[in-house]
């Protein structure tokens, strides 16, 4: 269910770096792979580890870790197969970033930690220090880091939109922004269209 080459990368404050495989990451100064693996265990070069998990109830999904984000995929049945990538605390409530299949397409979305059975201590935490950026060209957005993921048909991003970058996977950036209707969402857009400030 998961593309073995597709994993999210998150970062802390610092500078952008690129490795020999065209993967980007963010750290406070250049370090060797061992140091990076200490900070991001199991998530450098080979990407983020997908953790097995199971739903213990129906799964409500959001595009970001909180109820302010859009609920584009509704509520999914408890039988939905998922894998889990990371956790994020939002206002004292833990959320997890999960991946599942919807209508034959992959989707990454957030759901409450309480809805899944997984060892919380093993899950990496997403960044609390996103990078500000501006979108430099009109673009469609996806619910994952390439065209194999579900396309967010009704939510294009226009040039000049300010976004927060939460990660980079392959040629796509995970960004947060306010839609024209005022709703907040996180989605994936081509990194070539993101101008990091």
C-alpha positions, 0 to 999 in steps of 0.5 A: 500500500505504501510506495517504498521510496516515498516518505516525508522528511521534516526539519528543524531550524537551519539551512536546506541541504540536498543529498546525492539522491536529490532528497532535501532536508533542513538542519542547523549546520551540515552533519554526517549521516550518523548525526542526522540519524540520531535526530531523525532515527530511521528517516534519512536517505531511506525516508520515514519509516511507515509504522503498522497500525490499526483503527480501533473505531471509525476514522475521522480525517483532517488535512492537518492536525486539528479541527481547524483543518478541512475534513476532505475525506470524511469519516472512514470505516474501522476496516480501513487499512492504514500505515502511520508516519508521524505524530503531532501535538495540537493544543494538547491533543495528539494526532497522527499522520496516516496513509490509506487508499481511497478510490484506488488512490493513496491519501495522507491525512491526519486523525486523532491518536485515540482512533489508532492502536500504535505504540506512541513512543515509537512514532517520530514527531513532526516539526514545530518550526515550519519554514515560511515560503511563497508559491511562485506559480499556480498549481494543483495540490495533492494529498501526498507527495506525487501524482499517484496520490489523490488530487485535491481537485477543488483546491488549487493554490495560486501564485503569491500564496504564503505557505508554511513548509512542514516537509519535503518528500521527493519533488513535493513540499508539504505546505499549510495555507488558508484557502480562499474560503478561509479554511485551513489545509495541508497539502503537497505541491511541487517544490519547484513552485515554492520560494523559501524565505 
